[in-house]
Structure formats: C-alpha cells, structure tokens
Amino acid sequence: MASLRFRAGRYYVDYRVKGRRVRKSVGKSRKTAELAVKDIEVKLERQEIGFVENDSELSKLFEEYKVYSQVHHAPATQNRYRAILDNFKRYLKKFPFVKKVSQLDSKFFEDYQAYRKSQNAANKTVNVEVICLKAMFYQGMRWGYVRVNPLKGVKELKEEVNKKPRFLSKEECKALLENCDSFFRPIFYTFLNTGMRKAELENLTWNDIDFGRRKIKIRYKDDWSPKTSEREIPINNGLFELLTDLKQKTFIKSCPYIFHRDGEKIDPNYLRRQLILLAKVCEFQDVTKIHTLRHTFASHLIMGGVDLPTVKKLLGHANIDTTMIYSHLADEHVDKAVEALSF
C-alpha cells in the first residue's frame, strides 16, 4: 500500500516495490496528492510499477509524464506541455520504427527543429518546445526510464532581440477606464495598479487581500498555482478605496472570487475579448492582450524612477533577465536625471 506524507509544504507518497522503498513528491495540493496515491495503489495492484531498464518505450514515458504534469504543473503549463507533446508525436509518425528512447539522439531533435521551422514556427516557439522536451527526458532519467537525455547538446535557435513592450500612456489608461462599464472598470483598474497576470486576477479571492497590511497575496491554492512563486503586491490608495467599496457591495457572499460572473470564475478568454473591444473604441487597436496592462504597470514604475530589482519583485519574475525588457526606459530615466541639476 502507498502512504501519504506532508513535509516542508509538499506531499510525498511512500510505497515499496520488490522490497525497495520508493518516495515520490506529488505536489502541494492534498486533493491532487490523494489522487496520485490512488493511481499508485492501482498500479501496484496490477503490478504495473517496477524497476525498469533504462530504455523505456516512448509511449510509456509520454503517458507517465502526462500524469506527472497534472500533479506538478499549473493548468496553463499542462496545456502547453500537452500541445508540445502532440507536435512531437505528429513528427514521430514519420518514423514508425522509432519506439524507444535509445533510438533518439541530438541529430533527431535538430531535424525536429528544422521540421518545426518548415511549419513557420518562430524560433522562440521552437526553443520553448526543446526546453520542455528536454525537461521531460530529464525527468525520465530520474525515474530510470532514460540512460542519457537525447536532447543534451541540442542548441537553442537564435531569437530576435526582444522588441520594446507595448504599454499604455497615461492618456490611454484614462481613456480605457472611462470607456469601461461598472463591471470592467474595477478589473482593468486592478490590472493597471498591480501588474498581475491574467490568471492571478481571475483566481484572486477575498482571503488574498490583507486590508490591515494593505497587501495582495499571490499564493498557491488547491486548484491553482502561481506561474513562478508566491509574492505580495502593495495596495495603493486608489486600489484600497476600490477594493473596500467593492467588498461592501458584494452581493454573492458564497463566491470567494473578487471578480466573477454571477458567482462563477471568469472564463479564460472573456477579459481579453473585452479589452480588444475597448481598445477599438479608444482607437488603439494594437492592444490585443491583457499582458499589455502588466507592461503598462511595469513601464510607468520604471519611468517613475523605480529600480529594476524592485519591479522584478512586484511582477514576480523568476529571473531579472525577464525584467530587463524595460531597461531602455530605465536608461532614459537616468539620462533625464542629470537635467534636474542646477548649480
């Protein structure tokens, strides 16, 4: 039988195979961990778990990694891995004789890169696929399914230099909010004043708001995980008044979400569709993504003199390199700073 343990914020499953103890991490959600325990117990009963040779069937590795992803990855990441694996499986159909991991090597994946490029996939897209596939095979090595990662040594394709991110000017922000109705204005106002990701706002609950400390807590939930890590975002005066007023006017007390539609979580594409419509009304049709509001938050902080490490912390970037897309704004701010001198 398998047993479930909780330690240092994660759940682990303990079980034995042929006398050998196996311990696997199964994530931070108890609900997901309990499902993983049941899955392992069924496999133990059917004798489907054992110590395998380091040359797995590709189909078995794909299936095992799918289960692993469901336990360890956020829904959006699960969807991305599923799409990447589907692309790779379609490519594998060209080689029906390739069934095992040992039949793959770096040349195979370099050819796969060329294949994806022939389908007009961007270099960045191909690189993300290679990174995800590499992660899967490294996990296969941990499980003993793979001797050597076949993607080891595969180089990423050269990407174009990042374009400067599109962000809204103060005048555009004002126009956007003025054209919102009573439902959308609090939502877009919150985006502009917090820099939250779309999924972070969609999953924001009243329990995440610390009115005493004036902080928004982006944290793990049973059915959702932040993209990078937990963090806190300060609540400025305008947002504090909005959230306080909104809480007093909340009629659906049984719904935990701050922003919802008739007590149900907002559909994933609903806010983007509304932003596109509003952008057309405001005559800046090049704004088509909610992420533009996140860029707006960060850009105006930088132009206001906030340093890049602080912006990184507020946005929840895992790496400062991601925040560096705003560095040109910081440079412009530094250039203008000396103009304040008057001796």
Secondary structure, 3 states (H helix, E strand, C coil): CCEEEEECCEEEEEEEECCEEEEEECCCCHHHHHHHHHHHHHHHHCCCCCCCCCECEHHHHHHHHHHHHHHHCCHHHHHHHHHHHHHHHHHHCCCCCCCEHHHCCHHHHHHHHHHHHHCCCCHHHHHHHHHHHHHHHHHHHHHCCECCCCCCCCCCCCCCCCCCCCCCCHHHHHHHHHCCCCCHHHHHHHHHHHCCCHHHHHCCEHHHEECCCCEEEECCECCECCCCCCEEEECCHHHHHHHHHHHHHCCCCCCCECCEECCEECCCCHHHHHHHHHHHHCCCCCCCCCHHHHHHHHHHHHHCCCCHHHHHHHHCCCCHHHHHHHHHHHHHHHHHHHHHCCC
